[in-house]
Structure formats: structure tokens, C-alpha cells
């Protein structure tokens, strides 16, 4: 017999109360495909989510599983005092004046 939570359906009002947001912000998040909102489905024209899917999504979000990689080139790590104080080649040691 399946658990009650695995088949419980949450609609927009339930999602708003679960996430501590307003219904308008949930609708806006759906329109914008917000990262903080799990993908749902429609039942009889109403947006819905399974409670178990939402809880799984929130756990993954908490653990960093939904972080998108930032666009752009890879950067070198910032300099530290250890790397700044290391002796480097100076103009006099190379023979330049």
C-alpha cells in the first residue's frame, strides 16, 4: 500500500503555504520557470505537484543539487599572501636593466 504522502496532490494554494510565499508569487514563478519552484503538471486545468516530489526537490535544493553553473570563463583563484610573497624572477636576476 503506497504512503499517503506519495500520492497527495498539492495545488497552488498548498504550494504557497508550504513554501511560505503568496499564490501570486507561485504563479509568477511558474511563468518565469523559477529555479526555486519544482516542475509541476496539470490536473483538470489546475497546476499541481505531488507532495513527495516537492519535498525531494526541497531537499536537493538545500543540499545544492539545483545550482546552475555560472556562465563565463573559468577564473584563476584570487592571490593570497603566500603566493604574493614568493620570490619571483626579477629584472636583475634575468640580466635585464
N, C-alpha and C positions, 0 to 999 in steps of 0.2 A: 504494500500500500504506500503510495507516494506521500511525502510530507506535505502538510498544509501550506507551508511557506513556498514550496517549489511550484505550486500551481496558483498561488494567489496573484491576481492581476491588480496592478496599480494604475490608476488614471492620473490625469494632470493634477487634480487637487491632492491626491495622495502623494504624488511625487513632490509637490511643492511643500507639503508638511514634512515629508521625510528629509528633504534637503534644507529645510528652513528658508525657503525662498517663496516669492509670490507666484501665483499662477501665470501672471503676465510675464515674469522673467523666465519661467519654464517654456512658455510658448515662444518667447523671443530666442531662447537658447536653441529650440528645435529649428526655428527659421534659419539661424546662423550656424547650425551644426556645431554648437559649442563643445569644447573638449570635456567640460565638467558634467556633461549630460550623456548618459548611455543611449545607444541607439534603441529605439522602440519599434513598435509595429501598430497597426490599426485593427481594431475590432469594431465592426459595425460603424465605421466612420469616426471612431474616437481613438485618440492616441493612447497607447497602453504600453506597460512594461511588466515583466514578471519580477516579483519581489526578489527572488533568488538571483536573477541576473543583475538587478540593481545593486544588491549587497556585494556580489562578486566584483562588479565594476568599481564600487567604492573602495573595496579592499585593495584592488590593483592600483587605483588612483593614489591611495595612501602610501603604498609601497613603491611608487614611482614607475609603475608599469605603463603608464599612458603618456610619458613625456616625449614630445616630439623633438627630433634633432633640430637644432637651430641651423638656419641657412647660413651660408658663407664659408669662407676658407678656414682651415684649421689654423689656430694661433699657437705660437710658442708660449711656454709658461712665463709668467712675469719674473723679472730678475729678482734675486734675493741677495742679501748681504754676502752670503758665501760666494755666489757667482760674481759679484761685483768686485770683491777683494782679491780674487785670484789673480796671480801675476799673468800679464799678457805680453805679447810682443810689443816692444816699444820701438820707436823710430831709431834710437841709438843702438839697440841691440841688433837690428837688422842691417845697420850700416847706412841708413839714410840720415840726412841732416836737413 
